[in-house]
């Protein structure tokens, strides 16, 4: 594994508290360069407290400590909301299931939204009364951070400041709570916690996981551990962004490897930022170069295609 390369770390305060345009431009350029080179960047000083992250993981552990029968009552089968049981998901092109169970929280849309009957409805665990209000608020906090990052990216790409923000208005973003159980005593075969894959969406914001294991496949073809400190957000770009930028901002392949201590569970909370379903994913003019690598497709159709590839 490479010890010479490391995912860059940036402070969002440099942008959000900038005293002039030069500071904002410097941050936007560094953000764009990090995502171009690695597909990943670590963000500090984003405005969400460590206490909030601690509470998120405490509630996540309470959720997955529920009896399997209780959790199964919330399995919708869509793969988009509620509980998804252990071993259900496989990375596209991989024959072996991931060693995880997880829960999806989507947007709570206003009744006037044209997508109110198009997106699946959230389900909430009745056994944990704090769950809905807490994760609804965290959803919006993470979305606000994403919007700030998108404005900076738009500036770096010479787009209208609100280009990406408009794209995710009424979007189908997903907050995923993941439990990778302890593996001692399990016959894991050829499975790992999360097989090598690229994310589906525009951008992912990952609250620092409770244990290590996240690795990305860098441009040198080496697996590189993604290091972050308590309180950081790990950001990566997904397939939808790759389609818009002709792979200039790639959906970097990454995985979560099995731990050396098989008795340790791992919890993780990524926030997958999606546009609304009707948005067309088509290569932007400035990235076409010698030709488009991808045919245009709507965000909704692309999501359904990828969900089928993942076993749903």
C-alpha positions in Angstrom: 0.0 0.0 0.0 1.3 3.4 -0.9 2.7 5.5 1.9 3.6 8.5 -0.3 0.1 9.6 -1.3 -2.6 10.7 1.0 -6.1 12.1 0.4 -5.9 15.9 0.9 -7.6 17.5 3.8 -9.3 20.9 3.6 -11.0 23.2 6.1 -14.5 24.3 4.9 -14.1 27.4 7.2 -11.6 28.7 4.7 -14.5 29.0 2.3 -17.5 29.6 4.5 -15.7 32.2 6.6 -13.6 33.7 3.8 -13.0 37.5 4.0 -12.5 37.9 0.3 -12.9 36.2 -3.1 -9.2 35.1 -3.2 -9.7 32.7 -0.2 -12.9 31.3 -1.7 -11.2 30.7 -5.1 -8.2 29.0 -3.4 -10.5 26.6 -1.5 -12.6 25.9 -4.6 -9.5 25.2 -6.7 -8.1 22.9 -4.0 -11.4 21.0 -3.7 -11.6 20.5 -7.4 -8.0 19.4 -7.7 -8.4 16.9 -4.8 -11.5 15.3 -6.3 -9.9 15.2 -9.8 -6.8 13.5 -8.5 -8.3 11.1 -5.9 -12.1 11.3 -6.2 -11.9 11.8 -2.4 -11.2 14.7 0.0 -11.4 15.0 3.8 -13.3 18.1 5.1 -12.9 19.6 8.5 -14.6 22.7 10.2 -17.9 22.0 8.4 -20.1 23.2 11.2 -21.6 19.9 12.5 -20.4 19.1 16.0 -18.7 16.0 17.2 -21.5 15.7 19.8 -24.0 15.3 17.0 -21.8 12.7 15.3 -21.6 10.8 18.6 -25.3 10.9 19.0 -25.8 9.7 15.5 -23.6 6.6 16.2 -25.3 6.0 19.5 -28.7 5.9 17.9 -27.3 3.8 15.0 -26.0 1.2 17.5 -29.4 1.2 19.3 -31.1 0.6 16.0 -29.0 -2.4 15.0 -29.2 -3.8 18.5 -32.9 -4.4 18.0 -34.0 -8.0 17.5 -33.8 -9.2 13.9 -37.6 -9.7 13.8 -38.1 -6.0 14.8 -35.8 -4.8 12.2 -37.3 -7.0 9.6 -40.7 -5.4 10.1 -39.1 -2.3 8.4 -37.7 -4.0 5.4 -39.5 -2.5 2.4 -37.7 -4.6 -0.4 -37.0 -1.5 -2.5 -33.4 -1.0 -1.2 -34.2 2.7 -0.9 -35.9 3.1 2.5 -35.9 1.4 5.8 -34.0 -1.7 6.8 -31.9 -3.8 4.4 -30.9 -7.1 5.9 -27.4 -8.6 6.3 -26.0 -10.0 3.0 -28.7 -8.5 0.8 -26.5 -6.1 -1.2 -23.7 -7.1 -3.6 -21.4 -4.6 -5.4 -22.1 -4.5 -9.1 -20.3 -7.3 -10.9 -19.4 -9.1 -7.6 -20.9 -12.5 -6.9 -20.3 -12.3 -3.1 -22.6 -10.4 -0.8 -21.3 -7.5 1.4 -21.0 -8.3 5.1 -23.3 -5.5 6.3 -26.9 -4.6 7.2 -28.1 -1.0 6.8 -31.0 1.5 7.0 -31.9 4.2 4.6 -33.5 7.6 5.4 -34.6 9.7 2.4 -36.1 13.2 2.1 -39.3 14.1 3.9 -40.9 16.1 1.1 -43.5 18.8 1.3 -46.9 17.7 0.1 -46.6 20.2 -2.7 -43.5 18.5 -4.2 -44.0 16.9 -7.6 -42.0 14.0 -6.2 -44.1 13.3 -3.2 -45.6 10.2 -4.8 -42.6 9.2 -6.9 -40.0 8.7 -4.1 -40.5 5.9 -1.6 -41.8 7.0 1.8 -39.6 6.8 4.8 -40.2 4.2 7.5 -39.2 5.0 11.1 -38.4 2.6 14.0 -41.1 2.9 16.6 -38.9 1.4 19.2 -36.6 4.5 19.1 -38.7 7.7 19.5 -35.6 9.9 19.1 -34.7 8.4 15.7 -37.0 10.3 13.4 -36.4 13.9 14.7 -32.7 13.4 15.1 -31.9 11.9 11.7 -34.3 14.3 10.0 -32.3 17.2 11.4 -29.0 15.6 10.6 -30.2 14.9 7.0 -30.7 18.7 6.5 -27.4 19.6 8.2 -25.4 17.3 5.8 -27.4 18.6 2.9 -26.4 22.1 3.8 -22.7 21.1 3.9 -23.2 19.5 0.5 -24.7 22.7 -0.9 -21.7 24.7 0.2 -19.3 22.2 -1.4 -21.4 22.3 -4.6 -21.3 26.0 -4.8 -17.5 25.9 -4.5 -17.2 23.2 -7.1 -19.5 25.1 -9.5 -17.2 28.1 -9.1 -14.1 26.0 -9.9 -15.9 24.7 -13.0 -17.0 28.1 -14.2 -20.6 27.2 -13.8 -23.4 29.2 -12.3 -23.0 29.1 -8.5 -26.3 27.3 -8.0 -25.9 24.8 -10.9 -25.6 21.7 -8.6 -27.7 23.2 -5.8 -30.6 23.5 -8.3 -30.0 20.0 -9.4 -30.5 18.5 -5.9 -33.5 20.6 -5.1 -36.3 18.0 -4.4 -33.5 15.4 -4.8 -33.6 11.8 -3.8 -30.6 12.0 -1.4 -30.1 9.1 1.0 -28.7 8.9 4.6 -27.4 5.4 5.1 -26.7 3.9 8.6 -24.5 0.9 8.2 -23.6 -1.9 10.7 -20.7 -4.2 9.8 -21.1 -6.9 12.4 -18.2 -8.6 14.2 -17.0 -11.4 12.0 -15.6 -13.9 14.5 -17.5 -17.2 14.2 -18.9 -16.3 10.7 -17.9 -18.2 7.6 -17.3 -15.1 5.4 -15.9 -17.0 2.5 -14.8 -14.6 -0.2 -16.9 -11.7 1.1 -15.6 -8.5 2.6 -17.4 -5.8 4.5 -17.9 -3.8 1.3 -16.6 -5.0 -2.0 -14.8 -2.7 -4.4 -17.4 -0.3 -6.0 -18.0 3.3 -7.1 -20.8 5.3 -5.6 -23.9 5.9 -7.7 -24.7 9.5 -6.8 -23.2 13.0 -7.3 -21.3 13.2 -4.0 -21.1 11.3 -0.8 -20.4 12.8 2.7 -19.2 10.2 5.1 -19.3 10.8 8.8 -16.0 9.4 10.1 -16.6 5.7 10.8 -16.1 4.0 14.2 -13.2 1.9 12.9 -10.7 1.9 10.0 -11.1 -0.2 6.9 -12.0 2.3 4.1 -9.6 2.1 1.1 -9.6 3.7 -2.3 -8.0 2.5 -5.5 -5.8 5.4 -6.5 -4.6 6.4 -10.0 -1.4 4.4 -9.5 -3.5 1.2 -9.1 -2.7 0.9 -5.4 -5.1 0.6 -2.5 -4.8 3.7 -0.3 -6.2 3.9 3.2 -8.4 6.9 3.8 -7.3 8.5 7.0 -9.5 11.0 8.9 -9.7 12.4 12.4 -12.6 12.6 14.7 -15.1 15.2 13.5 -14.1 15.0 9.8 -16.3 14.3 6.8 -14.9 12.2 4.0 -16.1 13.3 0.7 -16.1 11.4 -2.6 -17.7 11.8 -6.0 -19.9 9.2 -7.6 -21.0 7.9 -11.0 -23.4 10.7 -11.6 -20.7 13.3 -11.2 -18.4 11.2 -13.4 -21.0 11.3 -16.2 -21.4 15.1 -15.9 -17.6 15.7 -16.1 -16.6 12.9 -18.5 -14.7 11.2 -15.6 -12.7 14.4 -14.8 -14.2 14.0 -11.3 -14.3 10.2 -11.1 -16.3 7.7 -9.2 -13.2 6.3 -7.5 -13.4 2.6 -6.7 -13.3 2.0 -2.9 -13.9 -0.8 -0.5 -14.1 -1.6 3.2 -11.8 -4.5 4.1 -12.3 -7.0 6.9 -10.5 -6.1 10.1 -7.5 -7.9 11.7 -9.6 -8.2 14.9 -12.7 -10.1 13.8 -14.4 -9.4 17.1 -14.9 -5.7 16.3 -18.0 -4.4 14.7 -17.9 -1.2 12.5 -20.5 1.5 12.1 -20.6 4.0 9.3 -23.0 6.8 8.2 -22.6 8.0 4.6 -24.9 10.7 3.1 -25.4 10.0 -0.7 -26.4 13.2 -2.5 -28.7 12.6 -5.4 -30.3 15.0 -7.9 -34.1 14.8 -8.5 -35.1 12.0 -10.8 -35.8 14.2 -13.8 -32.3 15.7 -14.0 -30.5 14.6 -17.2 -27.0 13.3 -16.6 -25.3 14.6 -19.7 -21.6 15.6 -20.2 -21.1 19.3 -19.6 -19.7 21.2 -22.6 -16.3 22.1 -21.0 -15.6 18.4 -20.4 -16.5 16.9 -23.8 -12.9 17.1 -25.2 -12.6 14.4 -27.8 -16.0 13.0 -27.1 -18.5 11.9 -24.5 -17.8 8.7 -22.6 -21.4 8.2 -21.5 -24.8 8.5 -23.2 -27.3 10.8 -21.6 -29.7 9.3 -19.0 -32.0 10.6 -16.4 -30.9 10.4 -12.8 -34.0 8.4 -11.9 -33.4 5.8 -14.7 -29.7 5.6 -13.8 -30.5 5.0 -10.1 -32.9 2.2 -11.0 -30.3 0.6 -13.3 -27.6 0.6 -10.6 -30.0 -0.7 -7.9 -30.8 -3.7 -10.1 -27.0 -4.3 -10.5 -26.7 -4.3 -6.7 -29.4 -6.9 -6.3 -32.6 -4.9 -5.9 
